[in-house]
Amino acid sequence: GGAWKSEGGESYGSRASSPGPGTLGRSSRLKLAQEKQRARQTVIDALTASGAGSFLRGWRRALDPNGHLEVDFEDFCRAAARLKLSVDTELIFTNGEGAPLLLEDISPDDGNVLGRMRQWTKSTFGNTRAMFKALCEAAPAAGDGDDCGDPAAGKLSPRGFVEGLTALEFPCDKQDIKRIYECCDYVDVGFIQDDEVIFLEEDPQVRKTELFKAKACSLDRWRAEAAQEFMEALKQRKAHRKEGSRARKTARDRKAPRAWNDRTYETLPAVVVFARLERAREQLRAARNARVAFMEHLRKGYGNELRAFRKELAAEGMYYFGQTRLRALCNKLNWGIDVSDLWRGLDQDKDGQVHLEELCLEPALALAGLKHFASTLPGIGTCARLWHTSAVAEAKQREKGGNWCSDKKMPTSVFFSALSLLGWPQASDGRTRKLIADSLDMSGSGLLTLGDLEWLDGWRPPEWVYAQPDWGAWTEMKGMLVKRYGHPLLAWRKALDRDDSNHVTWDEFRVAAARIGFANYSAAWRALDADGSHSISMTEYDRESAELLQSFKQWAEVHFGSIKNCFKALDADGSGSVTLSEMKRACHKRGWEGDAAVLFNFLNTDGHSFDARPSISYDELAFLDSWSVEPSEQELVETESAAQAEERRLRRPPNASRTAAVVARLRTPVEFTLTKHRTSSYLSKAPDWLHQPVAMRAPLAPPPRGTPAALPSPTLGGDTLGSRSTGSLALPPAARPDQPRQAR
């Protein structure tokens, strides 16, 4: 018995101690039956209002979200409290002590309809999944009406549900079928899927198993949310690592993850993916910092990077260096740089060598321009032959007045004057002149030698170094790729990134251009590789395609932990292949909002078919496990900038107006009253000079700088202590040598 009481003290769902029907007369039994009917009608009205006009929808929402078609006493009382429903539960629960309340006890008609639906499903199809599949096939197609849902995708709207059951000859009228739909779609989404009809399973064991599978999906969503909270906590720990007290306070927070649960959270797929991405960011950040420190050391020790490259890094006659030579230089000069991080920052195309154009791109482009200009001069062809031209002799005469007699060295000013006489287009560009002078001048004295020009002639840079960026060339090449392969994603995987590394090197790009017969590929490369990273990512190639593929990879890893587990989940029938319909269904069920058809065509590179339908195998999907989705350096810089801005916002000084308000409150006088006993006691102990008139007292010493000018005036029951004329408390001066220490 008892009643469920709300916070306001009201009782809902009380169980009265009414007498049994055997002790009542005929009129009393009739009255009791009428009271039971009114109580049931009260419950029906409340649930109908909760279900927006549908009793069955309100039943599922308020009492029975799992679809057991029954509710126990405690759950009913809680729901009654939420619905503000005041009813005698003794008139509702009539099946005996401890027995649950059945749907047919409240509404026999609705209970009968759902019971017939369960029996028909069992006898006709065997289970609810087969019934729903047949229902989708019998329902009108998506194009046959505006509100039929999408039966092909496993979605049934109210009209599609009614028309499908009518076509399957379910023995009920359309009004009853509509009520069944309202019981299935109790959240009022507008369509239902096979998970929403599991409660119609007649076999309790099968229903329990299917409901467990449905709850597993909810558990996956909870895991994703818990993983997100844990990752946020990890970020806070990392941010407060240097702030001891604040970090301890954060760890003591009641919402903070506990250390003994770390292992549990760390195995969640979302946390594993987060940790992998954080490691990639840390490696990228360490490589970038090591590269910046290395460049600073080179500039400080040698003047510029290219001079250090020629003197220390590259061997004689070489225009590249390896990791061994780099490590030897770092150990020799004791720079304290992690060579592994530095090598990742320098070897951007990951070919095991750092070429001149990788170490210092801007000087390399300037030198390549000079080299190309010399090769176009008739009768010259090389940079070394510029040394013996008449233009150099004329420049010496003009610049030095014929006083320069050395044939082994030449001032850089004379060299650039000779180039200007020969018609060099960059003669007036001060930045280019400085880059070339710093690169060729080994001693930093402003002099060039013939050997410097011969070194430049020996350099064989790739073709793209000579080219200028041309977006028109890249647009033309991309159009040819799409025309041949049908979609940018297919062109990327079949023509460009054939090793599935998510990066295209210069050699791969050149081979792909030759395969489609495109000639101006150097200008297209320069247009794509705008950041000078010596490789092209899918984001640079086609941002929309990159976002599609990256979102699918992240979704698969977050929900399944790996691409292999994702494929097992997608392959619902265990055939070893995934069809387009299976992929669409799984992606929609798990919440991936990308274009499954485009992704399917991208993954189905060999056109493999299964049962005369296109399908993909695990081998076509496995490359995503090792597919690198690393953050770019630009994304890393943006993330760090945002974090620094947030830190500055948290540490900025308080607002000036708020400070002024606090100071004003602190300076506001506070009045207080002394009792007569305390007043007489205080006056009896006060020195004699305190009882003197104000005019006879010595002037007070000026207050210290920054102290309030006036002090509060304590009142003594309406009279003031000290001067009656001013009402201020006269305190002893700071120092009175004519008074004893006690008086002071």
N, C-alpha and C positions, 0 to 999 in steps of 0.2 A: 504494500500500500504506500501511502505517502504521496507527496506532490513534488513536482519540479519547480523550484522557486527561482525567479529571475533576480537580478541585482536590486531591483526596486521593491522586492518583497512579494511580488504577485505570484500566485500559484497557477501553474499550467499543467494540464493533464493529471489532475488529482484522481486517485483511486478511492472512491467512497466505499464504505462498508455497508452496502445495501443488502437487504435480506434476500435469500435465495428464492427462486420462482416457486419452489414447492410450498413455501409458507404463505404465499399470497393468494388472494381470491381472484375471481375472474376479472372483476373491474380493475384490480390492482395490476394483474398481469397485462391487461390491455394498456393500462397507463404506462407500465414499464416498457412495453414494446414501442409505444409512441415516443417515449423518452430516448430509447435506443436509436430509433429512426431519426429523431431530431439531432442526436449527437453525431450519427454518421453523416447526416446532411451538413452539419456544421464543418466536419472534417473535409467533406467533398468540396464545399464552397471555398474553404481556405486553400486547399490544394489547387483548385481550379484557378483561383486568383494568383497563386504562386506560379502556375504554369501558363500565365497569359491567356486564359480561356480554355486550357486543355487540362483535364483532370489527370490523365496518365503522365503528361509531361511534368505536372506539379508533383505527382507521386515520385517520379524518378529524381526530380531536383531536390525535394525536401526530405524524403524518407528513404529512398531506395536507389542510390546512384549506381550500385553494382548490378542491379536488375535481378535480385533474388525473388522479387514479387512477394516479399514478406519483410516485416520489421519487428524488432523486439521492443520491449517496454521502455528501456532506457533511451534508445535512439528516438522513439516516438516522443518521449517527454522533452528531449533536447530540441527536436524539431518544433514541438508545440511552443516552446519558449521563444524560439526564433520567429515563429509566425504570429506570436501574441495570441495563441489559440487557447481558450479556456474551455475545457471539456472534461467530463467525468470519464476517466479511462475504464472504469468498471463497466460502463455501457458500451465501450469499444472493444476491449479485450474480453471476449466471451468464450474463448477456447480452452479455458482452464488456467490454473496458476502456472506461470512460466512459459506458456505457449505463445508463439509470436502472433502478430496480427497479419493476416493474409490479405492480399489484394481483393479477393472475392468477398471477404468479410465487409469491406467498405463499399465496393461497387461490384456486385455479382456479374453484371453485364460485361464490364471491362475484363474481369477475370476470366469469364467464359471465352471472350474473343481471343485473348492471349493464349489460353489453354488450347483452343482449336488450332491456333497458329503453330504452337509447339508440336502438337500431334501430327499436323499435316506436313511440317518440315521433316520430322523423323520418318514418317511413312513414305514420303515421296522422294526425298533426296538423301536421307541418312544423316546429314549434319548441316549446320547453318552455312558453312563456307560453300558447299556445293549448291545450296539453295540460293545464296546471294549471287554466285556465278551465273546460275540459270536465270536469275532475275535480271541481271545486267544484260544478258543476251536477249531476253524477251522484251526489255524496255525499249521505248522509241530511241532512235539515234539522236545524237546531239543536235543535228541539223533539222530534225523534224519538229522542233518546237523551241520556244524561247526559254522554257523553264523545265527542261527534261534532264538537266544535269549533264554529266559526261559518262554514260555507262561504259564506254570503251576504256576509260581511265579508272573504273571502279567507283564512280560517284553517282549516287541516285538522289534526285530531287524528289519532292512530294509527288509531283505528277508522274515522274518516271517510276517511282515505287508503286503507285496505284495502278498505272497502266501495265507494269510488268506482272504484278500479282493477278490482275484481271486476265491477262493473256495466258498465265499459267493455270487458270481456272481454280483459284483459291475460293473455297466455299463461303464467301462473305461479300457483303455489298461494299461499295466504294467508301461509304462513310465509316464503316468499321475498319477498313484498310487504312484510311487516313488517320484514325486513332492509333493504330499500330505504329504507323510512321512517327507520330508525335511521341510515342513512348520510346522509339529508337533514337530520334533526334531530340533528346530532352534539353540539350544545350541550345537548340534552335540555331544551328550553324547554317542550315539551308540545304544540306545534302548529308547523306550517310554513306559509310563504307562498311566493309565486312566486319570490322571490329565492333560496330554498334549493334549488330544483330546476334552477338554471341549469347546474350542472356536468353534468347529464344530456344537454345539447345535444351531438349527434354532430358537427356541423360545428365544427371548431376555431376558425374565424374568427368565426362567430356567437357561440360560447361566449366567446371573448376579448372581443368587444364588449359582451356582456351582463354579463360579470364586471367590465368597466371601469365600466359604469353603476352596478353594485352598490358598487364601491369608491368611486365618487364620493359616495355617501351617507356612507360612512365618512369621506371627506375633509371633508365638510360638518361632521360631528361634530367632527373634529379642529380645523377652523377655529373652531368655537364655543368649544372649550376654549382654543385659543391666544388668541382674542379676550378670553376671560375673564381669562387670565393677563396680557395686555397692559393691560387695564383696571385690574386690581389694581396693576400697576406704575405706571400713571398716577396712581392715588390716592396711592401711596407718594411719588412725586415731588412731588405737590402738598403732601402733609403735611410733607415734609422740605425744602421750598423755602427756608424761613427758617433751616434748620440746615445751614450750609455743609459742615462736616466729615462729618456723618452722611449728608448727601445724596451727597457724593462716595463715601463708603464703599458706599452702596446702589448707586450707578451702577457701581462696580467689582465688584459681586457677579457670580458666574459665571452666575446664573440671571436677571439683569436684562436686559431687552430692550436691544438695541444701537440707537444712534441711526440707523444706516444702514438698519435694518429698520422704522423708524417708518412710513414711507410705505406699506410693504406691509401692516402691521397696520391702519393708519388707513382703508384701503379695505375692510376686512372688514365685512359687514353688521352684525354684532353691535357692532363698535366704532363704526360710524356711528350706530346707535341709542343707544348709550351716550353718545356725544358730544352728540347732540341732547337727550337727557334732562338731561345735565349743564348744557348751555346754558340749558335751561328752569329748572333749579334756580338757576343763577347769576342769571338775570334776576329770578326770584321773590325771591331773597335780597336782591338790590340794590334792588328795588322796596320790599320790606318795610323795609329799613334806611333808605332815603330817606324813606319815610312817617313812620317813628319820629322821625327827625331833624327833619323838617318840623313835626311836632306839638309837639316840644319847643321849637322856635323860636317857634311861635305862642303857646304857653303862657307862655314867658319874656317875650315882647315885648308881648303883649296880655292876658294873664291867663287866657284860655281860647280854644278853637278857634272857637266860635261868634261871639265878639266880633270876632275877626280876620276871620271870614267876612263879617260885616256891614260892617266898616270898610274892608277892603282888597280882599278877593277878589271879592265879588259887587257888580255895578254897582247903581246906584240903582233900586229897585223890582224887582230880580232875586233869584232864590233859587238860582242856580247860577253857575258860572264856567267858562271855557274854558282851554285850555292857554296862550293868548297872555297872558291876565291873570296866570296863575300864573307864567309866565316873567318878566314884568315885575316882579312882587313880589320874586322871588328875586334878580333882578339889582339891584333897587333897594336891598335890604338886604344884598346880598353875603353870602348864607348859604353859598355853596359847595356847593350840592346839585345833582346831575345832574337836570335837569328832565325828561328822557325817562324815567329810572327812577322819578322821583316821580310822573309822570303815570300810568304803568302801575300804580303802587300806589294811586292815588286813583280813577281811572276804572275801577271794578271791573266795571261792566256794559258797558263799551266802547261807549258811545253818544256819545262826544265831549264830554260835559258832566259836571261833578261837582256833584251837587245837595247840598242841605243835609243830607239824611239819609245821603248817602254819606260826607261828611266827618266828621260827628259824629252817630252813630246814637243814642246814649243820650240826649243833650239833645233830639234831634228827637222821640224817643218821648215824652219828658216834655212838650214843648210841644204835641205832637199830643193828648195826654190833656187838657191844659188847654183847648185849642181845642175839642175835642169836648164837654167839660163845659159851656163857655159856650154852645155851639150848642143844648144841650138845655134850657137855662133858659128858662122861659116869660117872654116879654116882653123878653128880652135878646138872645139869639141870636149875639152877637159879643163878642169880648174887649174891644173899645173901649167898649162900652156898660156894662161893669162899672165904668168910671171914675165914672159919674154915678149909681150905685145908692145906695140908702139904707144898704146894708151897708157901703159904703166910708166914708160919713159917721159911722156908728156906730163903725166900727173906728178912725177918727181920734180920736173922742172918747174911746174906751176906751184907745187906745195912748198918745196924746199929751196927753190931758186937755184937748182943745180948743185947744191952743197952736199947732197946725200950720195956718197960714193960706194956704199956697201951693196954688193950683189947677193949676199946671203940672207939679209933681213930687210924687211920693208915695213915702214909705219902703216898702221891700219888706216890712217887718214889718206895716205897715198893710194892704198888698195881700193878704197871706196870711191875715190875720185876717178880712178881708172875705170871702175865699173860704171860710174855715171857717164863717162865719155863713151863707153861701149853701149849705152842705152839700157842699163839695168832698171827694171820697173820699180824696184824697191829702194832706189838710191836716196829718196827723200824720207823714207820711213826710219825714224830714229830708233824705234824699238827693234826692228829687224837688224839694223846695223849693229846695235849693241849685242844682240844675241849671237850674231856671227863672229864679231870681234872677240867676245868672251869665250866662244867655243874653239876658235882656231888659235888664239893666243895662249900658248902653254905656260908661259912665264908670268903673264899678267903685266908685262912691261909696255904693252901697246905696239908690239912688233910681231910680224908674221915671218915665217920661213917657207921655203919651197916645200919642205917636208910636211908642213901643215896642209898645204893644198894637195899634195900627193896622198896624204891620209884621207882627205875628203873624197878624192877620186876612187880610192879603194873601197869605199862604203857602198854596199848594194842594198838599199832599202826596199821594202815591199812597194808595190805599185801604188797603193792608196796614199802613200806619203806625198807623192807628186800631185795628187788630184785635189780638186776643190769640192766642198760639199755641194750636192745638187739633189734637192728633194724631188725634182721632176724626174731625174733618172731612177730614183728609188720607187716612185709611184708607177713608172712604166714597168720596172722589173717585177714589182709586186702584182701588178695586173696580169702580167704573163704567167706568174706562178699560180694565181687563183684561176686563171682561164684553163690552165693545164690540169690542176689537181682538184678544182671545184670549191675549195674553201681554204682560208688562210691557215687553219689548224692542220689540215691535211698536207698543205704545201710545206708547212714548218717541219712536220715529222718525216715526210717522204723525201723532201728535197734538201732541206737545210740542216736540221738537227737529227741526223740519221743515227747518232749514237745515244739519243735520248738523255742528253746532259743538261738540257735547258739553256745551253749557251752555244752560240755559233762562232767559230773562229774564222779568221781571214781565209784560211785554206778551204774550209767547208763552204764559205760563202762564194769563193771564186769557182769552186767545182760546180756548185749549184747553178751559178750564172752561165757557165759553159754548157751545162746540160740543157738549158732552155734557149741557148743561143743569144744571150744578152752580152753586149760588148762593154758598155760604160758602167761596169760594176764597181770600179774604184770610187767614182763620185757617189754612187749609191751607198757604198760602205761608209764613206766619210759623213754622209748625211745621217745614217743610222747611228754610228758610233760617235755621238755628239760629246759624250763625257770622256772620250779617250781611254776607255777601259780595255781596248783591243779585243773585245768580244761583244756579241750582241745577244741580249736576253730576249725572251718572248715578250716581255713588257715593252721593250723598244720596238720589237717587230710588229706586234698587234696587241694593243692594251686590252681590248675586249676579250680576245681569245685567251690571253694570259689570265685575266681575272676569272674567266669561266673554269679553266683547268686548275688554277690554284685553289679556287673555292671548293671544287670537287675533291681535290686531294686533302685539303684541310677538313672538310666534312667527313670524309671516309676515315681519316685518322682519329678524329675526335669521337666519332660514334662507334668505330669498330677496332681502333688501335693500329691497324695496318691495312694495306691494300688487299692482302691475302684474305683476311677475315671479312673485309668488305665484299669481296667477290663471292665468298661462301654465302653471305647474307643475300646478295643479289640473285644468286642461283637458287631460286626457291624450289625448283623441282629436282635439283641435284643432278642435272644432265651434263654438267661440266661446261656449259655455255650459257651465256646470258643474252636473252633477246631484248629487243627494244621495249616491249611491253613490261617485262620484268624490271628493267632498269627504271622506267617511268614510275611504276608502282612503288618500288622501294624508295626512290628519291622523294616522291611525294609523301610517303608515309613517314619518312625520317626528317622531312623538313628542308630538303635541299631545293632551292628555288631556281637553279640554273636550267638551261635548255638541254634536256636529256637527249633529244634527238641529235643536236649538233655534236654533243660529246660522244654519243654512240658512233656516229659516222667517223669522227676523228680517231676513235680507238679501233674501229673495224678497218684496219689498213689493208688487209688481204682479201676483203670481201667474202669472208667465210660465212657459210650459211648452215643452219641447223633446222631440219624439218622444213626445208624450202623457205625458211625465214632468216633474215640476216641476224647474225649473232656474233658475240665476241668471246674469246677464250681467255683464260687467265694469263697466258703468255703475252697477249696483246695489252694486258692491263698491268703486268708485273713491273714494267719500267717505272711506274709512278712511285714505287717503294724507294727507289734510289734517285728519283728525280729531285733535283736540288731546287728548293724555293727559298733562296737566301735573300735577306733584305739588302737592297742596294745601299751604297754609301750615302746617296741623297736622302733615302728614307731614314737611315740612321742619324744623319745630321738633323733632320726635322724632328725626330723623336727626342734627341738630346736637347734641342732648342726648346721644345715644349716643356720638357722636364725642368730645365733651368728657369724658364719663365714662371712656372708654378712655384718653384723654390723661392724665387725672388718675391713673388706675391705673398707667400707665407711669412717671409722674413722682413718685409718692408716695415718701416717705422709706423707707429700709430698715427692716425689722422690728427692734424693740428687742431681741428675744432673739438675733437674728442678730448685731446689733452687739455685744452683750455677749459672745457666743462669740468673735468676732474679737478683741476687746480682751483676753479671757482668754488666747487663744493667743499674742498678742503679749507678754504679761507673763510667760509661762511661762519660767523659767530654762533656759538651754541649757548643758549641761556640755561642756567640751572639755578635751583633754589636751595638754600641752606636752612635747616631748622634753627629755632631759637637757641636750643642747647648747644649746637655746634657753633652758632654765631658767638655766643657769650664765651665759650671756651676758647675760640680763636682770638677774640679781642683781648681776653685776659693774658694771653701769651704773646701778644704782639708788642713790638718795641714802642717806646714813647713817641718817637718821631712819626709813627704811623697815625697817631691821634691828632697831630698838628694840622692846622688849616692848610689848604693847598698852596696858598700864596707864600707860606713860611717855609715850605719844603725846598730842598735843593732840586734843580732841574734834572730830569732824567737824562741819562746818557743816550745818544742817538742809537736807534736799533741797528743791529747788523744788517748788511746788505742782503736784500731778498726776503726779509721777514715782514709780516704784515704790519701796517702802520698803526692799527688799532687792535686792542685786545677785548675779549668779551667782558661784559659788565655783569658780574653776579649780583643778584638781588637778594635782599634779606627781608622777605615778607613785605614787600612793597617799598622798603627803604634800601638805600644803596650803602655799600661799605666804602668808606673813604669820603670823597667829596660829594656833598649833596647837590652842589650846583651843576656839576657836569655828569654825575652818575657813572663815572668810570672808576675802576679799581686802581688805586695808586700803589704801585709796587716799589720796593726799595730800589735805588739805583744800582747799577752794576758794580760800582766800587765807591765806597765812602770811607776815606781813611780816618775821619773823625769819629766813626762808630766802631764799636767792638765787632768781632767776627760773628758773634751770635746775632747781632742786629742785622749785619749784612746778609 
